[in-house]
Amino acid sequence: MKIATSVPLAVVAALVLTWPGSVAADSSRGVSVDPGVVTGVVTGVVTGVVRGEEGVPLPGAQVVVAATGRGAIADERGRFQIRGLGEGTHRLEVTMMGYAPERLDVVVRSGEVTPPVEVVLTATPLSLPGLHATATPGGRDPLGLTQATAELAGRALERNLRTSLAHTLEGQPGMAIRYNGPGVSMPVLRGLTGDRILILQDGQRISDLSGADDHALALDPLSAQRIEVVRGPASLLYGSNALGGVVNMVSADIPFTPPLRPQWSATLQSESAMPGAGGGLRGVIPLDERWSLTVRGGGRKAGDVRIGSDPVLGGRLANTGHWNAEAALGMSYLSHRLSGGLTVQGYFLEHGVPMPPEEEEELLIAGHRFQASGRLDVALSSPLFPLLRVQGMVTDYQHDELADGELEMAFGLRTQSLELLLRQANGAVLTDGAWGASGLFRQYAATGEDQLTAPADSWAVGVFTFQEVALGIGGTRFQLGARVDQYRIASKYDPAFGPPVQRDFTAFSGSAGLNVPLATAASASLNVGRSFRAPTVEELFSDAYHMGTASYEVGDPNLAPEYSNGVDAVFRIHRPRLTLDLSAYASLIQNYIGFEERGDTTINGYTWPVLAYVQDGARFVGVEGQAEHVLGENLVISARGDLVRATLDGGTPVPFIPPARIGASLRWDDGARSFGGGVRHAFRQDRVGLEDELATDAYTLFDLEAGFRRATGSRVHSLVLRGDNVTNVLYRDAASRVKEFAPNPGRNISLLYRVSF
């Protein structure tokens, strides 16, 4: 398949016209500002310094303009400079590992010097979330959101970083894992996974085939700067595929927050349960006052996963080794009127898939993903609509499935997307607003001896609006949103599957939320919403043996879209010595697509279950929460837990639902050193929905960790040593379709080293 090389024309045009030496107009052209001098000498330039409470500069602190995502990184003396800001009030978000975020407003006036700002950050051993860019059209303090969200960044990300994105998020409330070997795992949000979870990188769809149980997610968390999660339906902003939530891994490949000097970071990680190592290198290089460059590369290689002692499998899960390699190059341009950027990425993967012990063949999947994406922000002269954003991407993904080295199936997916967002100015009543439109186009093909489905094309176009209303009662806000999507999927003629079939869907999504500030750094929210998901190619058109799931799957071309009608209640406290996030939810899903068992079939002398896609109503209810509290000077105690109960209308449990879980940990953390341990307990899951589905026993896991952090000149060194499941317990993931013959990893000793310079 051809490598995707085209990019949105609007972005290309903007970058060509504004390349140094062009004649594009800019209010700051020809003006030079010494980045080592912290003064506001040019209109549209905001400068300042970031310090700790004791007055010591904080190099590496990140300063971001909330509405646009552009910003700067403080230098070794804590100084920063953000250029090209338009006239008006700008909300700055200042974050630094080991410190509580700080937010302040800066006013830029035409023809006037903007006074330098001084930001003082408060040290804390807790991981307080910064602006959340995934849940709303513009960045927002999580205390002001009406949906349940989570963030991993800084030290919290380093402590939780593991082989895959799913393993990295597994311990967070409401987030479990669908395990199919270490290289083939997917996040589970509130009991939903696969195509019901939307995975983003820097706000753009990953566009691979990881919705299927035996297909890998084509990204590595080693490249993450932070990870944002929206738990619960998010169709309002993203359309289909966000019924259960959104996971956005932010790699910042387009450098909208360039440093004053080149900055580099290198990461190495090794894990014993997945024996091998991974590493990555990232650099952000300012080229001049407007242009910046990001380069990134890395990879990982691991052997078969080690498990707790199993009487049949022993201590190793065969055919679960994996490797990946990736590279990215990004460039950005920042000026008074325009900010934009491009990035190109390449990702290569290969992994084995665990098979039943009686299966003699070994399944290996090898593939790649190439992507080009771009974003352009245009500052408009309209007082009502100050900003227009255009972003888009093209992706070429393909992988081959090899059985004992012979090609069985080849999959290909090409994706193109284009999104327009028009920001609405704050008014007396409407405090935040946006209007948007999007288009998503896919071309899918599966070929080979064991072809799973017919080839199919799909497209989706949608329009939406988001509005926030200030009620004037102690900062209380009402958030409203609405979206309409038109979706089409059409199979193509194939000798194995017959004539083409076309399905068209029109869907409405909407939400209404109330956010009430309760006290200093505390809030309560209530959100009701309706969202949808269109059936996938596999659900509509499958009719073949699926080796990766050890079953024969039969689709139904008459399936209807899923609709979720739900309510979500959230309570938050985010203080330097106490954080608390609690949420409760209920969701009724119409036309929920699941499996129905229809006997067995024999293929090549082996007997496999026949699973047909069918629809029924389903109810998902649950609670989830997490709390951290600083005891004394540096001692941090935390507790977390979650429970989801999912039932079909007929009373049968929804299959493959995670069990109830609780956990607690104790950590001593003075900012430079940390030592601690924790315990995780999962209850027995015997609410199984299929006759052949295995109930999973309760298990308790013990973890230990130690961390060290040291600054030497301009270099910052971080070292995290972690022991997971130190007692080597044999346990199984309830959400896995292959849990009977694929236990989860056993004892795992992980070492992570990161240096920034």
N, C-alpha and C positions, 0 to 999 in steps of 0.2 A: 504494500500500500504506500502511496506517496506521503512524504513528510509534509505536514501542514505548515505553510509559510506565509499565507496571506494574513493581514491584520486589518482592523477597521479603518476605512479610508479617512475618516475624520481625524483619527489619531495621527496617521502618517502625514496628512497635510499639515497639521499643526506643528509637528516636529520639524518637517522640512522648512516651513516658513520661519521658524524661530531658531534654527541652528545658527551659532555664532557666524557673523558675516552676512546674515540675511537682512532684509529691510523691514522686517516686522516691527510695528510700533510697540514701545514699552515705556512707561512713565519713568522707569529708573535706568534706562539705557545710558551708558556712558558714565555713570556714577560709580565710583569705587569706594568700597568700605573695607577697612582693614578688619578682618575677623578677630584680630587680637584686641581690638579696642571696643569696649562695651559702652557705646553711646548711641542715642537715637538721632542720627544726623540726616537720615533720608526718610521722606514720607513713605509709609508702607513697610518700614523695617522695625521689628520689635526685638530689642536686645535685653539681656539680663544675666543674672547669675543665680545658681542654685547652690544652697548651703544646707548643712545639717544644723541641728539646734545649737551645737557648740561653735558654730561659725566656720567649720571646715568645709571647703568646696567639695562638691560631689560630682566628680567626672563621670561621664556615662549616663547622667540623668537624661531622660527623654522628655521633651516638651512638644506637645502636639496641639494643633488647632482643631478643636472638637468637630467643627462642621465639615472640614475638608480633609482631615487626616494628614495634612502637610505639617512639618515641624522641624525640629533640630535636636541634635545630641550635644550635651554639654562637653566642653573640652577639659583638659587636665586641671584647669583653674575654675571649673564650674560654670564657665561662660557659654552662652548660646546666642544665636542670631537667627531670626526667621525673617526672610525677605518676601517682598511682593504681596503683602496683605492689602486688601482693599479697605476703603473707608468704612468705619462702623465699629461695632463692639465684637470682639473675638473672645471666646471662652478657651483658655489654655488649660490643658491637663498635663501635670508634671508628675512623672513616675520614676522610681528608682528602686532597684532590688534592695530589700531590707528596710524600706521606708513606706509610710502611708502616703497614698496619692494626695496631691494638692491641686485645687482648681481655683482659677482666678480669671477675672474679666479684664481685658485690655482694650482701650478705646484708641482707634486710629482715625485721625482727622486730616483731611486734605490740606497740604501746605504747612502742616505743623510737625514739630519734632515729637515723637513718642518717647516719653521719659523711660529710662531703663527700669526694669522691674527686678525685685529681689524676692526669691522664693525660698522659704525655710521649710524643710521636710522633717517630719517626726519619725524617729527610728521605731521600728516595731518588729518583733519576730513573727508576726502573723502575715499572711498573704492576702492583703486587701486588694480587691479587684479595681482596675482602672476603668476608663471609658469602655463601654461595650458597643462595638461597631456593627454587630451582626443582627441584633434584635430590632433595630429601628433604622429608618433611612439615614439618620445622622447619629454620630456618636453620642452616648448618653451615660450618665452616672447610673450604675445598676440600681441605686436606691430609687430612681425615678422610673424604672421599668415595671410593667404590669405582668410580664411573663417570668417564669423561673429560668434563671441563667446561671452559668458558672464560667470560671476562667482559671486557666493554669498558666502562670508566667513566673519569671524570676526563679527564686529558690524553690517554690512549689513545683514548677516544671522540672527543675533539675532533680528533685527528690522522686518524682513520679515517672521520669522518662524511661521508657522500656522499648522493646523490639518493634512494636507496632503501635499505631494510633489507638486501637482498641485496648491493648494492654496498658497504655499510658493513662487512659481515662477510666479503667475498670474500677478503681477504688472510690470514685466520686459518687455521691448520692444520686440515685436515679439512673446511673450508667453502669451497665454490665457488659458482657462480652459474648459474642457468638463465636465459639472456638471451633476451628477446623485445622489445627496445626498452627504454629507461631507465625508463619508467613501468610496465613489465610484466616484472618479474624476480622470481625466487624464490630463497631460499637452497637450496643443495645440501649435505647433510651425509652424508659418507661414501658418496657416489654416489647417495643417495636424495633425492627432492624431491617437490613437489606434495602430494598427500594423505598421504604418508608422513612429512611434517614437520608438527609441531603448532606454530602460531604463537600466542603469548599476548601480551596486554598487561595488565600488573599481575596476572598469574596467571590471567586469564580468556581464554577462546578468542576470537579475532578474529571468527570466524563470518562469513566472506565466501566467495567462490567462487574464491579465488586458486589453488586446486589445479589448475585448468585452465590450460593454457599461455598463453592470450591474455588472462587476467583478472588485474587488478592486485591487489596486497595493499593493503587499505584502512587503511594507517597510514603515517606519515611519521617517519623517525628523528630529525627535528628536535625532537620532543617527548620523546626518550629521556633519562632521567637515568642509566641504565645498561642494558646488554643482557647477559643471562645465557643461556648455551647449554649444553645437555646433548647430547653427541654419542653416539649409540647409542640403543638401544631404551629408551623410558620409559613403556611401557604400564602399568606397575605403578601409577603415580599418576594417569595421565591417560586410560587406556583406549585405544580405537582412535585412529588418526591419529598415533601417536607412535612408529612402527616405526623411523624413522631418527633421531629426536631431537626436542628441544624448543628453541625460541627464545622467550625471554620478554623483551619490551621493557618496562622498568619506567619508567612515566611518573609514578608516585606521585600520581595524581589524587585519591585519598583520603588526606588529610594526616595519616598516623599519626606523622610526625616533625615536628611544628610548631615553628617558631622562637619565640624569646621576643618578637620584634617582627616586623612585616610584612617579608617579603623578596620581591624581584622579580628576574627575570632576563629578558634579551632577547637574541635570537640572530638574526643575519643571515648568509646564505650565498649565494654566487654561483659558478657553474661555467661554463667556456667551452665544453666539449664538449656540455653540455646548456644552451645559452644562455638565461639567465634568472636568477631569484633566488628565494629563499625566506626566510621569517622567522617568528619566533614570540615570544610574550610569555607569561610564567608568573609567577603570584603566589601566595604562601602567607601567609595572614592569620590570626593567632590572634584569635578573637573575645572569649574570656574564658578562664578557667582550664580549661575543658573542651572548648569548641567551637573548631574551626578550619575555614578555608575555603580551597579552591584554585580558582583561575581560570586557564584556559589557552586560547590561541588562536593560530592561525598559518595559513600557506599557502605554496604554491610554484607557480611558473609557469615553463615552459621550452619552447623551440622544438625543432625537429627536431635529432636528435643529429648531431654532427660525427664523422666516421670518417676513418681513414687513406685515402689515395687508392685508389679501386677503379676498375678499367677500365670497369665497367658502371654502378655506382651513383654514381661521382664521389666527392665529399668529404662528402656528406650523406645520411643515411638518411631517406627521405621518410616522412611520416605518423607521426612518433614524438614529436611534441610532447605535453605533458601539463600538467595543473594539478590542484591539490588545495587544499582549505580545511578547517579543522577547528576545533572549539571544545569545551571541556569545563568542567564545573563540579562540584566535589566538596566534600563536607562530612564532618567526622568528630567523634565524641564520645569522650572518654577519661575514664574514672573507675576507681575501685578494682575494681569488679565487672564493668563493661561497657566495651567499646571497640567502636565500630562506625562505619560510614560509608556514604555513598551517592555515586555519581557518575553524571552523564548526559553523553553524548558525541554529537557529530554530526560526520560526515566526508563530504565531497563530493569526487568525482573525475571527471576526464575525461581520456582518453588515446587516442592513435592506436595502431594495430597495424601493424607492418611487413608488407608484402605482396610476393609475387613481382613482379619488374619487368613481366612480361607481364599481370598482373592490373590491370585498368583501374579497378576500384572501390577506394575508400578506406574502411577500417573504423574507426569511432570508437565508443568505449565511454564512456558517461556514467552515473553512478550515485551512490548514497549509502549510508551505514551509520549508523543510529541505535542507540545502546545505553544501557541503564540497568543498573547493577550495584551490588551492596551486599555488605557483610561485617559480621558481628557476632561478636565474641569474648566469651564468658561465662566468668568465673572461677568454678569450681565449688568447693564445700566438701569434695568427696571427696578424700581423700589419694591415692587410686589414679589418678583421672582429674581433673587440676586445671583443664583448659581444654576448652571446646566451641566450635568455630568453625562458623558457618553462612555460606555465601556463595552468591550466585546472580546471574544476569544474564538479560536479555531483549534480543534484537537483531532489528532489521528491516533487511535488506540487499536492495537491488535495483539492477540496472543494465540499460540498453538498449544494444543493438548496432545501430549505424546504418551502412548502406552508402550512400555518397554522399547522406547526409542522410535516407534512407528507413529506417524501422524494419524490421529483419530478424528480430530476436529480442529478447525481454525475459526477464530472469531475476529471480527473487525467492527469497529464503531468509529464513525466520523461525526463530529459535533461542531456546530457553529451557533454562537449566541450573540445577541446585541441587546443592550439595555440603555434606556434613556431615563434620567432622573432629573426633575425640575424642583429645586428647593424653593420653598415658600417663606417669605420673610416673616419674622415675628411681628405680631400685632398686639393690640390691647387685649383681645380675647384669645385669638389663635396664637399660641406661643411657639408652635413648631408645626411644620407641614411639608408635604412633598407630594408630587404627582409623578407617576412613572409608567413606562411601557417596556415590554420585553418580547423578544422572539427567541425561540429555541428550536433548532433543526438537527435531526439525527438521521444517519444512514447506517443500518445495522445488517450484518451478514454473518451467517454461520454455515460453514461448508465442511465436507469431509465424510468419511465412511459412517460415523455415528452422529451425523448432523442433528442438532437438538430441535431447531425451529426453522421455519421459512424465513428468508430475508425480509426485512421490513424497513420502511421509512416512516418517520414521524415528525410532526412539527407542532409547536404550541406558541400562541401569541396571547398576551395578556396586558391589561391596563389596571392600574391601582391608584389609590390615594390614601394617605395617612395624615391625620389631623389631630393636634393636641389642643385642648381647650382649658384655659386657666379658669377655675371656678371661683377664685378670690377668697377661698376659705383656708387660710393657713398653708398655702402652697398646694392645695389639692388640685389634681389635674385629671382630665377625662380624655382618654385616647380612643380614637375611632379610626377604623380602616375598612376598606372595601376593595375587592378585586374581581375581575371577570376574565376568564380564560377560555379560549377556543383551542381544542386539542384534536389532532387527527393522527391516526396510525393506520398504515396500509401495508399489508404483506404483498409480496411479489409471487408470481407463479413459480412453483418449484415442483419437479416431478415427484418428489417424495411427499409433498404436502398439498398438492392440488392447486386450484385456481386462486387468484388473489382475493383478499378480504379487506374491506375498508371500514373503520369505525370512526365516528365523529362524536365528540363530547363538548358540551358547553357547561362550564362550572362557575359558580359564584362562591367566593370566600369573603368572610367578614369577621371583624372583631370589635369589641367594645371593652375598654378597661378603665378602671378607676384606681388612681394612685394617691395615697394619703400620707404625707409626712406626719410622724407621730411624735418625735423628739429629735434631739441631736443625733444625726447619722442613723435614723431608724425610719422605717416606712412599712405600710401595709398596702397590698394591691389585690384587686379582684378582676379577673378577665374572663369573658365569655367569647367564644368564637366558633366559626364554621370553616372547615378546610376540606380539601379533596385530594385524591390521588387517582390518576388514570391507571388502568391495568397495563402491565408490561408485555413486551413481546413474548417472553417465556410463558406468562400466565395465559395469554391468548392463544398461542400457536404451537406450544410444545407437543411433541408426540414421538418420544424416543427414550432410550435408556440413558440416564445421566450418571456416568461413572463416578463423578465427584461426590454425589450424594447417595450412591448405592441404591438407586430406585429408578423405576420407569415412570416418567412424568407425562401427564396428559393435560393439555390446555383446553380452554373453552373460549372460542371467538365471540361468544355472546355476553361475556362478563361486562358488568356495569362498573362505573367509577365508584370508589370508596368515598364516603362523606363522613367526616368526624364533627360532631357537635359536642363541645366540651366547656367545662368551667375550671378555672385554676385560681387558687387563693395562695398568696405569697406573703410572708412576713420576713423582714430583714433588719439586722443591726450590723453596721460596719464601722467599728471603732478601733483605735490602735491597740486596745487591750481586750477587745471582745468582738467576735463576729458570730452571727447566727443567721442561718438561712433555712427557713421551713416552708414547705409547700404541700398542699393537698389538691388533688385533681380528680375529675371524673369525666369520662369521654364515652359517648355512644357512637359507634362506627357502623354506619349503614353499608351493606354490601361488602363486609369484610371478606377478603379473599384468603382462603386457606386450603388445606389438603383434606381429601376424603379418601380413605383406603378402599381399594377395589380389588382385593385378592392379590394373587401373585402371578408372575410370568417367568418363563424359563428362557434364558438367552445364553448361548454357547455353553450349555450344561450347568449354568448357575441359576438359582431361583432368586428373584428380586421382587419386592413389593411394588404394586402399581398404585401411584398416588395421583389423583385427579384434582385439578383446581376447581373449587366450588365457592359459593358465597353464602354468607349468613350474617345476621346482626351480631355485634360483639360489644361488651361493656368492659371498659378498663377503668379501674379506680385504684388510687394509691396515695401514699404519703412518702415524703423523703425529707431529710434534714441533715444539717451539719452544724457543729458549734466548735469554736476555738476560744480559749480563754488563757490569758497570761497570769500565772500564779507567781507572786513575788516579783523578782527581777527579770529572770530569763526562762522560767519554766512554763511550758505551754502544754495544756491538756486539751484533747479534742475528742469528740464523739460524733458518730454519724450512723445513719441507718436508712433503709428504704423498704418499701413493700408495694408490690403491684399485684392485683388480682384481676384476671381477665377471664371472662365467661361468654360463650356463645349464647344466642337466644334460646336454644334448646336446652341449656343447662350444662352442656359439655364444656370443660375447660379449654381455653385456647392453647394449642400445643406450644412447646418450647418457650415457656415463660420463666424468667429468672426467679429464684426463691427469695424470701425475705432475708435481709442481711442486717447485721449490726457490727459496729467496730469502734475501737477506742485506741488512743495512742498518747504517749507522754514523751515530750521532747525538751531537752535543755538547749537553749539557743541564745548565744550572746552576739550574734551577727557575724562573728569570725569562725566560731566552732559550734557544732550541734551534735548531740548524741541522743538517741531515743529508741523506742520500740513500740510495737503495737500488736493488736490482735484483731483478726477478722473472723466472724462466724456467719456461715450461711445455713439456714434451716433446711430441713428435708423438703424436697419438692415432689409431692406425689399427686399433684393436680395435673395429670397428663391427659392430652386430648386425643391421642391416637392409640390404637390397640397395641401397636408395636413400640410405642414410645417408652423409653426407660425412665423410671422414677430415679431421682438422684438423692443420695443420702446427705445428711447434714455433715458439715466439716468445719474445723477450726484451724486457722492458719496463724502462725506467729512470725512477725517481721522485726528486723533490727536495722538501724541506719546510723551513719556518722557522716558529718560533713565538715569541710574545712574551706575557708575562703581567706585569701590574702592578697593585698595590693602591694606591688613593688614598682614604684615609679608610675609609668603609664600602663603597666600590665596588671591585670586582675586574674588570679588563679582560683579556680573552684574545683574541689574534689569531693565526690559523694560515693561512699561505700555503703551498699545496701544488701541485706539478706532477706529474701522473700521465702515464705514457707520453709523456715529453717529446720522444722522437724520432718520435712520430706513426706508430707501427707499425700496420699493418692486420692484425688477427687476429680469430679466430672462436672462439666458446665451444662446446666439444665437447658440453656438456650441453643445448644448445639444439636444439629440433626445427626451427627456421627458420634455422639457421646459414648455409645456402647463400646466402641473400639478405639476411641481417641481421648484418653484422659488428659487433664491439664498438666502444665509443667510442675515438676517436683521442686526440690530445693534449688534456689537460684541465688548465686552470689554475683552482684553487679558492681562494676566500678566505672564511674563517669568522671572524666577530667575535661575541663574547659578553661581556655585561656583567652582573654581579650586584650588587645594591644593596639 
